[in-house]
């Protein structure tokens, strides 16, 4: 083992148990957590030149694990788009324009920032990076806004269907 690999092992391998615990607590699956941690170690190794500037290795690693776990959890969720929401809310509407209008009306009921994020995502087909730039927020905040918006839209659709 070369000097660089020995140093990396000495610096980062002791952090593996904490990284594993964090991943397991977020994912609820030991094997999936181990896969995430392994993936994080590959990333750490590939970025080892940048890591020399890191002051708190443990915080860096735990943050990396959290972000990877969030990615895994997002992949588990089925993606919902505005057209599907309109179809669910108005299955008795046969005309696309009417379904689209219903979706727009429901989106208009959302808080302003949530509505803007949904419109950017589904009507302008912007990715999270572009939405973050357009709204001057972090990508994490974009995911939070969209998640809350989808939850609210689902509740509105269920309420709509009752009537």
PEZI-V369599 format. One record per residue. RES is the residue in one small letter. SS is DSSP state (alpha for helix, beta for strand, coil for the rest). PHI is phi in radians with two decimals (none if undefined). OMEGA is omega in whole degrees, -180 to 180 (999 if undefined). Layout:
res->RES ss->SS phi->PHI omega->OMEGA
res->RES ss->SS phi->PHI omega->OMEGA
This chain:
res->x ss->coil phi->none omega->-179
res->x ss->coil phi->-1.35 omega->-176
res->x ss->alpha phi->-1.04 omega->-179
res->x ss->alpha phi->-1.10 omega->179
res->x ss->alpha phi->-1.16 omega->178
res->x ss->alpha phi->-1.11 omega->180
res->x ss->alpha phi->-1.14 omega->179
res->x ss->alpha phi->-1.06 omega->179
res->x ss->alpha phi->-1.05 omega->-180
res->x ss->alpha phi->-1.14 omega->-176
res->x ss->alpha phi->-1.40 omega->-169
res->x ss->alpha phi->-1.93 omega->-179
res->x ss->alpha phi->-1.04 omega->178
res->x ss->alpha phi->-1.09 omega->-179
res->x ss->alpha phi->-1.48 omega->-176
res->x ss->alpha phi->-1.00 omega->-180
res->x ss->alpha phi->-1.07 omega->179
res->x ss->alpha phi->-1.17 omega->178
res->x ss->alpha phi->-1.12 omega->180
res->x ss->alpha phi->-1.12 omega->179
res->x ss->alpha phi->-1.05 omega->-180
res->x ss->alpha phi->-1.09 omega->-179
res->x ss->alpha phi->-1.10 omega->179
res->x ss->alpha phi->-1.12 omega->-179
res->x ss->alpha phi->-1.17 omega->-180
res->x ss->alpha phi->-1.47 omega->-175
res->x ss->alpha phi->-1.69 omega->180
res->x ss->coil phi->1.28 omega->-179
res->x ss->coil phi->-2.46 omega->-175
res->x ss->alpha phi->-1.09 omega->-178
res->x ss->alpha phi->-1.21 omega->178
res->x ss->alpha phi->-1.11 omega->178
res->x ss->alpha phi->-1.10 omega->179
res->x ss->alpha phi->-1.09 omega->178
res->x ss->alpha phi->-1.11 omega->179
res->x ss->alpha phi->-1.11 omega->-180
res->x ss->alpha phi->-1.10 omega->179
res->x ss->alpha phi->-1.07 omega->178
res->x ss->alpha phi->-1.07 omega->178
res->x ss->alpha phi->-1.12 omega->178
res->x ss->alpha phi->-1.14 omega->176
res->x ss->alpha phi->-1.10 omega->178
res->x ss->alpha phi->-1.08 omega->179
res->x ss->alpha phi->-1.03 omega->-180
res->x ss->alpha phi->-1.10 omega->-179
res->x ss->alpha phi->-1.14 omega->-179
res->x ss->coil phi->-1.79 omega->-172
res->x ss->alpha phi->-1.04 omega->178
res->x ss->alpha phi->-1.13 omega->180
res->x ss->alpha phi->-1.21 omega->-175
res->x ss->alpha phi->-1.18 omega->-180
res->x ss->coil phi->-1.10 omega->-179
res->x ss->coil phi->-1.54 omega->-177
res->x ss->coil phi->-1.26 omega->-178
res->x ss->coil phi->-1.51 omega->-177
res->x ss->coil phi->-1.96 omega->-177
res->x ss->alpha phi->-1.06 omega->-177
res->x ss->alpha phi->-1.10 omega->179
res->x ss->alpha phi->-1.08 omega->179
res->x ss->alpha phi->-1.07 omega->-178
res->x ss->alpha phi->-1.18 omega->180
res->x ss->alpha phi->-1.12 omega->178
res->x ss->alpha phi->-1.11 omega->178
res->x ss->alpha phi->-1.07 omega->179
res->x ss->alpha phi->-1.09 omega->180
res->x ss->alpha phi->-1.01 omega->-179
res->x ss->alpha phi->-1.12 omega->179
res->x ss->alpha phi->-1.16 omega->178
res->x ss->alpha phi->-1.14 omega->177
res->x ss->alpha phi->-1.06 omega->177
res->x ss->alpha phi->-1.06 omega->179
res->x ss->alpha phi->-1.10 omega->-180
res->x ss->alpha phi->-1.13 omega->177
res->x ss->alpha phi->-1.12 omega->180
res->x ss->alpha phi->-1.18 omega->178
res->x ss->alpha phi->-1.23 omega->-177
res->x ss->coil phi->-1.31 omega->173
res->x ss->coil phi->-1.23 omega->178
res->x ss->coil phi->-1.36 omega->179
res->x ss->coil phi->-2.06 omega->176
res->x ss->coil phi->-2.03 omega->-174
res->x ss->alpha phi->-1.04 omega->-180
res->x ss->alpha phi->-1.13 omega->178
res->x ss->alpha phi->-1.11 omega->178
res->x ss->alpha phi->-1.07 omega->179
res->x ss->alpha phi->-1.13 omega->179
res->x ss->alpha phi->-1.09 omega->-180
res->x ss->alpha phi->-1.15 omega->-176
res->x ss->alpha phi->-1.29 omega->-172
res->x ss->coil phi->-2.37 omega->-177
res->x ss->coil phi->-1.16 omega->176
res->x ss->coil phi->-1.47 omega->175
res->x ss->coil phi->-1.45 omega->180
res->x ss->coil phi->-1.69 omega->-176
res->x ss->coil phi->-1.65 omega->-179
res->x ss->alpha phi->-0.99 omega->-179
res->x ss->alpha phi->-1.05 omega->179
res->x ss->alpha phi->-1.21 omega->178
res->x ss->alpha phi->-1.12 omega->179
res->x ss->alpha phi->-1.12 omega->179
res->x ss->alpha phi->-1.11 omega->177
res->x ss->alpha phi->-1.08 omega->179
res->x ss->alpha phi->-1.05 omega->180
res->x ss->alpha phi->-1.09 omega->179
res->x ss->alpha phi->-1.10 omega->179
res->x ss->alpha phi->-1.15 omega->179
res->x ss->alpha phi->-1.10 omega->179
res->x ss->alpha phi->-1.10 omega->179
res->x ss->coil phi->-1.39 omega->-180
res->x ss->coil phi->-1.24 omega->170
res->x ss->coil phi->-0.97 omega->-171
res->x ss->alpha phi->-0.91 omega->-177
res->x ss->alpha phi->-1.18 omega->178
res->x ss->alpha phi->-1.14 omega->-180
res->x ss->alpha phi->-1.06 omega->-179
res->x ss->alpha phi->-1.12 omega->180
res->x ss->alpha phi->-1.10 omega->179
res->x ss->alpha phi->-1.13 omega->-180
res->x ss->alpha phi->-1.07 omega->179
res->x ss->alpha phi->-1.08 omega->-176
res->x ss->alpha phi->-1.20 omega->-169
res->x ss->alpha phi->-1.78 omega->-179
res->x ss->alpha phi->-1.77 omega->176
res->x ss->coil phi->-1.85 omega->177
res->x ss->coil phi->0.93 omega->178
res->x ss->coil phi->-1.45 omega->175
res->x ss->coil phi->-1.47 omega->-175
res->x ss->alpha phi->-1.08 omega->180
res->x ss->alpha phi->-1.11 omega->-180
res->x ss->alpha phi->-1.21 omega->177
res->x ss->alpha phi->-1.12 omega->179
res->x ss->alpha phi->-1.04 omega->179
res->x ss->alpha phi->-1.14 omega->-178
res->x ss->alpha phi->-1.13 omega->-177
res->x ss->alpha phi->-1.68 omega->-179
res->x ss->coil phi->0.99 omega->177
res->x ss->coil phi->-2.37 omega->179
res->x ss->coil phi->-1.37 omega->177
res->x ss->alpha phi->-1.10 omega->177
res->x ss->alpha phi->-1.06 omega->178
res->x ss->alpha phi->-1.17 omega->177
res->x ss->alpha phi->-1.09 omega->179
res->x ss->alpha phi->-1.05 omega->179
res->x ss->alpha phi->-1.13 omega->179
res->x ss->alpha phi->-1.05 omega->-179
res->x ss->alpha phi->-1.14 omega->179
res->x ss->alpha phi->-1.06 omega->179
res->x ss->alpha phi->-1.13 omega->179
res->x ss->alpha phi->-1.12 omega->180
res->x ss->alpha phi->-1.09 omega->179
res->x ss->alpha phi->-1.10 omega->179
res->x ss->alpha phi->-1.12 omega->179
res->x ss->alpha phi->-1.10 omega->178
res->x ss->alpha phi->-1.07 omega->178
res->x ss->alpha phi->-1.09 omega->179
res->x ss->alpha phi->-1.13 omega->179
res->x ss->alpha phi->-1.12 omega->179
res->x ss->alpha phi->-1.06 omega->177
res->x ss->alpha phi->-1.14 omega->179
res->x ss->alpha phi->-1.06 omega->-177
res->x ss->alpha phi->-1.18 omega->178
res->x ss->alpha phi->-1.17 omega->-175
res->x ss->coil phi->-1.65 omega->999
